[in-house]
Every structure is written in structure tokens, then in C-alpha cells.
């Protein structure tokens, strides 16, 4: 897709847990946003021709000599800037103000009073609830700045220099707990930065198809397809772009869900996608034998995928391109954006690919989030079996098994996950949650089965709700439904004595356990 057609807002990432959420909120307003590391050079920013710049929050203190600091010229470009939390503090500090750590910090829901109800707060009343999460605060403002909002403990809960188009908020408008947060973001985008709401997913398919056609030319494309919405949508786009030049490849790595190989093959057949099916279960499981460390498991799986793709390409004719359903979160979490945040996990289709692989990559969804991909899939007329399917990681059940992948743990994970999904469907809530599965590790617990003491595995059920997979919260199930899931797992799955329920949100946890 040609991003030149759209106004762009750059989000400078200072390692905050909500940095990606800022970018998502901007896209919800139909303005294209891109997450860049704080260290991005001023010339690289100019190349993007942004209509606005947002400075994210972050865990550091600007008074720390090692704290991340963007180039000071960002504030001299004449481009509207919005600093959020750490972003406000950095703006104040760089431009000559002073930041302090007061005795009282603010965390959570906070009543904010608006002293200036223009610009960011156009149309606002006197006060509203906002989400605070900061230890440092502005003590003295730079010349030309004024306070536009305050709270009980923050004299400068929001500031601005209207002449220079510089604005800052100490709270987080991007989180849902800030009651009028989206209005603040919209005011910045449309009233201050004068952005046009052109980032619409409906025309994406046609634009992307044309771009794939230009990029690939007459060369052949091998597309890795798992049956999930990402890879299948990518395959559908490439198919419409180059037709007979495309061959899909579906690899059964032995780590799929119950009945999944048959289901995926049937779906691809109904979509009339030419597909090579490779059952590589034995080689993947052999490669994972004795491996417990999560990152190592992911890299081994990525390596094996690359080997299978290369072998298939030789057997079925030369392919110059490899198409993948890589998403923006995959790139971010794999540490491929230069973000100050540490790598969360290596996605097998991003940093997990070996350097020796010879394919040129075509990744039509690389700039999209999961919910945006679902809209593209719907616009292409993909079946609901694809568009409504829960996300499933490329490494499969290997990342839902803590420690070494063994036949026993694989069987437990597969059968227990099938029960979880079946019970959610029976309760009519499968389509209302983002992801639902069971995971298992090496922990054993004593149980009583058939009046006998038995040492068995502990299975943990994980069910979350989310919009884009970048943040998630655990789902509050009824006691009856939890009881049915637990009862079925302990009664129907061999060697399981305990069932637990995961109640951690993302962040601080991730959705998948490893």
C-alpha cells in the first residue's frame, strides 16, 4: 500500500507500555500512524513528512543522564507535537523548564481540572477523569508555555505553547480509563495537526494488490499459509495480484490444534488456492527435543520452516518470492523497529528467519494490526471460518508448552485446548473473546483419581479479550463455565490432576506463555 497517499503521524517510542496503543488510537481516527524509536534521526523524521508528532510515555526519568532523549530539533520543525507523560516531561526539560520528583506521585484514575478549554480540550467541561502513571512532574515551564490543566498533585497536568504548536499532557489519553481521551487525540489530529481521515481499510485491498503486482512483476511467489486470518489474507491478496504465479504451502509441523490440518486443507481447497501440503511433524519435533528455552524453540521452528520452504521451492520449481502474513505487532515484538523496549519474543516469520534464506519477502500486511487485517479479510470475502478464527501462533502449541515439548505434554495441550474452545462455543461466547487455550508445563500436582493418589500435570487455562492483541485483559468467566471446563479436562485428558485459570493482563504478561 502506498503510504504516501495518507497523512502520517509519527509516534516516538520511549519504551512506554502504551506506545503501541497511541499508534492504534490514531489509526482508529482513520489517520495513518507509525511507531519510531526515540533515537530516530531528524532527517529520517522529515522523510516521513509527518503532519504531527507524538512523544510517548516511558519508564525513565528525564533527570537520569542515561534517559532516552529525542533530537531537540523536533520542537523546531513547525510540526505540531503532543507529549504524553514522559513526552511532556522531556519537552519541558529540553526547552529549558525543570522536572522534579515530588513526594506524592499519581497513579490510576485522577480527577483533572481543565483551565483552558481550547485546542486539546475544545468542547470540554471543567473536569474529567484521566489515567495518571508518573513519578516525575513539571516544576517550572519553559518560556512561552502555559498550564492548561491541573490535578490535585500536578500543577501542570497539561501545558501548551500555542505559537510553536507544542502541547503536553501528564496523563494518558490513549487508555480507556481516560474518559475523554479519544476526544483529546481527535482534537490534536484534526484541529491542531489538520490531518485528513484517509486511512480507511476498505480500499486497502485494491491498493495492496496493485503494489504486489508492481513489486513481483512476472516472478513466482511461494506463500506460507497456516489457515489463520493473517497468512490466508496475505495469500488472497497475492493470488489476486499475480494469479498463477502463486503457490501456497501449508506445513504441518506437528504442533497444530486438534483437527486443524484437515480443516485448513479443506478451507484452502474451497478458496481455490493452489497448495503444497507438507507433513513435517517428525522433523520439527525432533529438532525441539531437549529444548526448553522459549526463544531457542522459536528460532528452531523458524529455521525448520525456512528449510521446508526452500526444499519445496526446489521440488516444485524456482520461486523468487516468499509471501508471509507478517503484522505490525510481529515486527514490534520481535524488536525489528529499533524500539527502546526489549525484544518481547521472536516471531518465527520475522527475526526467526535465518540469514541464509534466499527468498525476497513480500509482506502485504506488515503495517497492519490484527483488527485491521480482519477488515481486509472481510472486504475480500474470505469465509467466516477464517475471519472469526482465534489467533494462533506460528510456532503452534510449542509456545503453549512450558519447557521441553514432549509427546505427553503436546497431547495434553491439544486435548485440553479443544475442550476450552468447545465449551466457549457451547456457551455462545467463543466469538466474544480474543483468544482461548490451555497450556501445560513440567509442574506436577497430587490428585485423587479412581480413589487412588496420582501425580499428574497442572493445566492452566488462558482466556483473554483484546482489540488488537497488543494489550489484553483476562476474561471473567462464570463459575459454572469454569467448573465445566475444569471437570472435563481432569476427566477426559490423561495425566492431568489440577486445572488453574490465568488472571494476568497484558501488560505485564504476554498473551502466549512463551
NORPEWO-V370591 format. One line per field, one symbol per residue. ss: DSSP state (H for helix, E for strand, - for the rest). burial: # if it has 9 or more other ideal C-beta (glycine too) atoms within 8 Angstrom, else .. A space follows every 50 residues. Layout:
ss: ???
burial: ???
This chain:
ss: --HHH--EEEEEE-----HHHHHHHHHH---EEEEEE----HHHHHHH-- -EEEE----------------HHHHH---EEEEE-HHHHHHHHH---EEE -----EEEEEEEEE----HHH-----EEEEEEEE--EEEE-----EEEEE -------EEEEHHH-EEEE-----------HHHHHHHHHHHH-------- ---HHHHHHHHHHHHH----EEEE----HHHHHHHHHHHHHHHHHEEEEE EE-------HHHHHHHHHHH----EEEEE-HHHHHHHH-----HHHHHHH HHHHHHHHHHHHHHH-----EEE----HHHHHH----------------- ---------EEE-------HHHHHHHHHH----HHHH--------HHHHH E-----HHHHHHHHHHHHHHHHHHHH---HHH--EEEEEEEEEEEEEEE- -EEEEEEEEEEEEEE------EEE----HHHHHHHHHHHHHH---EEEEE E----E--------
burial: .....###########.##########.#.########.#.#.##..#.# ########.###....##.#...##.#.#################.#.#. .....#...#####.#..####.#...#######.###..##..#.#### #..#.######...###########.##.##############.#.###. #..##.#######..#...#######################..###### #######..##.###.###.#.#.##.#.##..##.##..#....##### ######.###.##.....#.###############.#.##....###### ###...#.#..#####.###.#########.#...##.###..####### #..##...#############.##.....#..#########..##.#... ...#.###########.########.#...##.###.###..#..####. ##..##....#.#.
